[in-house]
């Protein structure tokens, strides 16, 4: 049997797809995880998603869809987490190529359905921003999720929309989502995270990292992103809910507008018109800013006092945990130094490592 799981926003949604497969379907079959190659700038310094032409070593899965094997490589200066995911997960990683808009993604999905005849099709979003209206002031990255939603609702096959970790992406709160979420499908446990434990050691996704931490019992307030958003980790955080696909589309104005798009530029224009911004514009601006920054030296003697100051300030805000991505940014390091920072801190203070998060201890500890 083959399961098809569409990672709505790419990035960490693809990692969460592997966790979902373990939780719901076990090890008796394998999944094709269809996902964007759209990583944060600390992994891929080129703004926006990558297409098939941005890789070497892709393999045809169907006439319209490319498989990303472990041997594939992004063409410099681009970067991508997908080849490493393909090496460490037992599933097939397939590439969503959004360059032809929602119509192009719909064709890719239809091709997969025809060739794979999957037992089930799940559209998975971690956090729930796929359910945004488009006018929420906290919304940051609606384009990828809205494109996949627009495509999935046009496929002539049953698609189940699933939201994991309501509110964990920091875009819509759990309170915002409470009246929209459908029935509880599953509550993730520590056992469900085992297949992705190694991936969480290096993958930069904050939302999926918090989902895994919550499944392992971590509770508190986690500060994330460059803006330092506080995300509550509660008993609701490791839950998985089904949402009616048609209701999601009727709510998501951007997804409805994107259905007939044939280019990514057209999709971006609609995002600017409906939501007031395009997340790729944000990435373009941040990429220019990052080029002008000089990262700090990764030196324990100077970094640990900076960390102590950050932790003291974070405690005053009620923060109990943070991500290594956030620490990398607040300590003025660049993305390539994230793994080294993580190793340095875990070696220095292993008691504060609440995998995959960093625990902010009380001042007396």
N, C-alpha and C positions, 0 to 999 in steps of 0.2 A: 504494500500500500504506500502511496505517496501523499503527503500532506503539503499543501501550499500555504505558506504564511507570508503575508505581505507586511513588511516593516514600514508603517505609515510614514514615519519621518526619517527613515534611514538611521545611521549612527547607532546609538544604543538600542533602538527598537529592534535591530537585527540580533543583538545579544539577548535581549529579553525574549525574542522569538524562540531561541534555543531552550530557554528556561520554561517557557510556556509549553513547548513540545514535550519536555520531560514530565511536566506536571499533568498535562491532559491526556497525552497519548503514550507515554512510556517509551521503551526502547524497541518496541516491536516493528516499527517502521521508521522511515527517514523523511525529512522534510526538504522541500525546496524553499529557501528563504529569499524572497525577492526584495531587494533593498537598494536604496540610493548609495552611490559613492559620494557622500556629502559629509565631510568631517569638519570639525572645528579648525580654526586657523592654526592652532598649535600642532595639528597633524598635517593639514593641507594648507599651505600658504596662499593658494589660489582661490579666490572667492567663488562661491557657487558650487553646484554639483558637477561631477565628472561624467563624461559620456564614454562610450565604448572606444572612441578614438584616442582617449587619454590614457589607455593601457596598452601594454604589450602582453602577449601570452593568454588572452582570453580565448575561451573555447565555445563554439556554437552549441547551445542547449536545444534551441528550436530555430527556425529561420529568422525569428524576430528578437530572440533573447540570447544574451551571452552569459555563459557561466564564468565565474571568477575563481580559477583554481589557485592553489597556494603558490604556484610558480609565476603567476601574473605579477606585473609590476606597473605602477603608475609612471607615466613619462614625466621626468623632471621639468619644471619645479614642483609639479603636483605631488600630493601624497595621498595615501589611502590606507585604512585599516582592513579593508576587505580581504586581501590575500592572506594576511595573518589569521583573520577569522576563519578563512577556508582551511587553513592548516590545523587549527586547534578545535574546530567544531566538526561533528560527524555529519553535518548536513551540507547540501549543495547551496552555494551562494550564487544567486543570479542578480544581474544588474538591471535596476530601473534606469532607463535613459530618458530624462525628461525634456530633451532638446526639441521634441515634436509635440510638446504640450500634453494635455490630458488625452487627446485623441491618440497620440503615440503610445502612451502608457496603456490605454484601453486595448490597443492592438497587441501589445506585448502580453497582457493578461489573457486575452482571447487565444493567443497562440499557445500559451502555456496550458490553458484548460484543454485545448484540442489535443495537444501532444502528450500531456501527462495524465489526463483524466483523473485529477486528484480526488482522493476520498473526501477531503474537506478543504475549504478555503477560508482562512482567517485573516482579517485586516486588523493588525495590532498597533495600538498607540500607547506609549507609556506617558502618563500624565493627564491626557485628556484634551489637549489643545485642538485635536481634530473636531471637537464639539463646540468650538468657538463660533460666535456670530460674526466676528470680524471687527467689532468696535470696542472690545474690552481694552482698557488702558494698560493692562498688564501683558497683553499679547505681544510676543516677540518673534515667533517663527511659524506663521500659519501656512506658508506657501507649499512646502513639501507635503504636509498632511492633507491639505485641501486638494492638491493634485491627485494624490492616490485615492482619496475619497471620491472625487469626481470620476475617476476611471473605474473604480470598483462598482459604483452604482450603475454603470453602463454595460457591465459584462453580463452575458446571458448565462449566468450560473449563480447558485446561491452563495453569498458571501456573508460571513458572520463578523460583525464589528465588535472588537474587544478592547476595553480600556483597562490597562494595568496601572496600579499605583496612582489613583486619582489625586491630582494636585502636585505630583512630584516634579513636574517640569517647571513649576513656578510661574506658569502662564495663566491658568485658571485654578482657583482654590478648590478644595474639596467641597466647600460650602456652595460655590458656584455650580458645581457639577451634581450636587446631591439629588436634585429633582430631575436630572436628565439620565442618570445611570440606570440601566436596567438591572435584571437579576444578578445576584452574586454567582459567579461560575466557579471560583476557586479562591482560596487564600493561600498564597505562596508560603512555603516553609523552608527551613534551612536545607532540607534534603533536596528541594527543587533547585537550589543554587549550585549544587555540586558540579554539574556539567560545565558551568561557566566560571568556576572558581579561578582557574588559571587565566582566563580572559580578563577577569576583573582586576588582575594584578597590573595590567598595562593599559586597558582600554579607558579612554578619557571620559566616557559618558557619565554625567553626574546623575541624571534621573534614574537610569538603570542601576547605577551603583547604589543609590539610596533605596531602590526597590529591593535589591538583594540584601542590603543591610537591615532593612525593615523585616524582611523574611527571616533573617537570623535573630530577630528580637531587639534590634537597636531602636530606641525611642528617644525623643528630644527635639531639638531644633537644629537643622543643618543649614549652614550658610554656604551659598553657591554662587557661581558665575562671577564675572568681573564686577557686576553691580552689587555683589554681596547680598543676594536675596535670601531671606530666612524661610526655610521650608520645614513645616512641622512633620515629624515622623511619629505617626500614631498607629493604633490598631487597624485603621482603615488603609494605611499605606501599602501593605502587601496584598491588597485584594485585587481581584480580576472580575470585571463586570461586562456583561453583554449589553450592547446598545442597539436599538433598532436602526438599521442602516438608512431607511427612508427618513426617519425623524432627524437623524444627524445631517442629512443633506438639506432638508427643509430648514434647519437651523443655520447651516453654514453658508452664508451668502457668497463667499469667495468660491467655494466648491461649485456652487451652481453656475457661477459666471465662467468658471474655467472649463466646463465640460466640452465646449467646442474649440478650445485653443489648440493650435497646431505648432506653436513655437514657445520656447521658454521666455523669450522677450515679451511676447503677448501676455503670458501668464504674469510676468513681473509687473507689467503696466496695469493689469487688473488689480493686482495686490495693492499697488500704490493708490489706485482710485477708491477701492473699497475699504482697505485697512489703514490707508494713510502712509504706508511705507512698504518697502521690499526688504526682506532680511538680507538679500544679496547686496543691496546698497550698504547696509550696515557693515557687512563683511568687507566690502570694498574700502569703506572709510577706515575701518579698524586695521586693515592690512597696510594702508598707507601710514597710519599712526605707528604701527609696530615697526615699520622699517626705520623710523627715526629714533626708536628707543635703543638704549644700550643696556643689555641685561646685566644684572648684578653677578658678581663672582660667586660660584657655588662653594662657599667656604663655611664650615660649621662654626668657626669662631665668631664670624660676623652675622651669620644667619640665625643662629639660635637666640641671641638677644632680640633680633627683629621679630622672631616667632613669639617670644615671650610677650613682647609689647602687643602684638596682634591678638594673642590669646587673652590677655587682660582686657583689651577693648571688646573682644567678642563676648567674653563672660558678662561684661556690663550690659550687653545687648540681649542677654539670655540665650546665647548660642551655646550648644553642647557638642556639636560636631561640625566638621567642614570636609571638603573634598580636597584631594591633592591638586586638582586643577585650580581651585580657588587659591590655595596656598602658593602655587607657582606664580600666580598673577599678583597677589598682595606682596610677595617678597621680591617682585620685579625681576623674575626669571623668565626665560622664554620656554616655549613648549618642549624644545629638545632637552631641557634640563629637568623635566617633570619626573622622569623615572629615577634619575640620580637623587633628586630631592627626596623622593619617597623612600629610597633605600637608606639614605642618610638619617632621616627622621625615625624610621622603624628601628634602625640599629641603635640610635641614641636613646629612644624612649619607646621600647616595644609595648609597654603597658598602655600607651595611648592609641594603639592601632586597633580600631574596631572595624575590621575588614569589610568593605574596602574604604572606609572613612577614617578620618583622624578625629580622635576624641579631645575635646577641650576640657581639661580637668578643672576642678574647683580650685580656687586660689590657695587653699591650704594643702592641696595634695603635693 
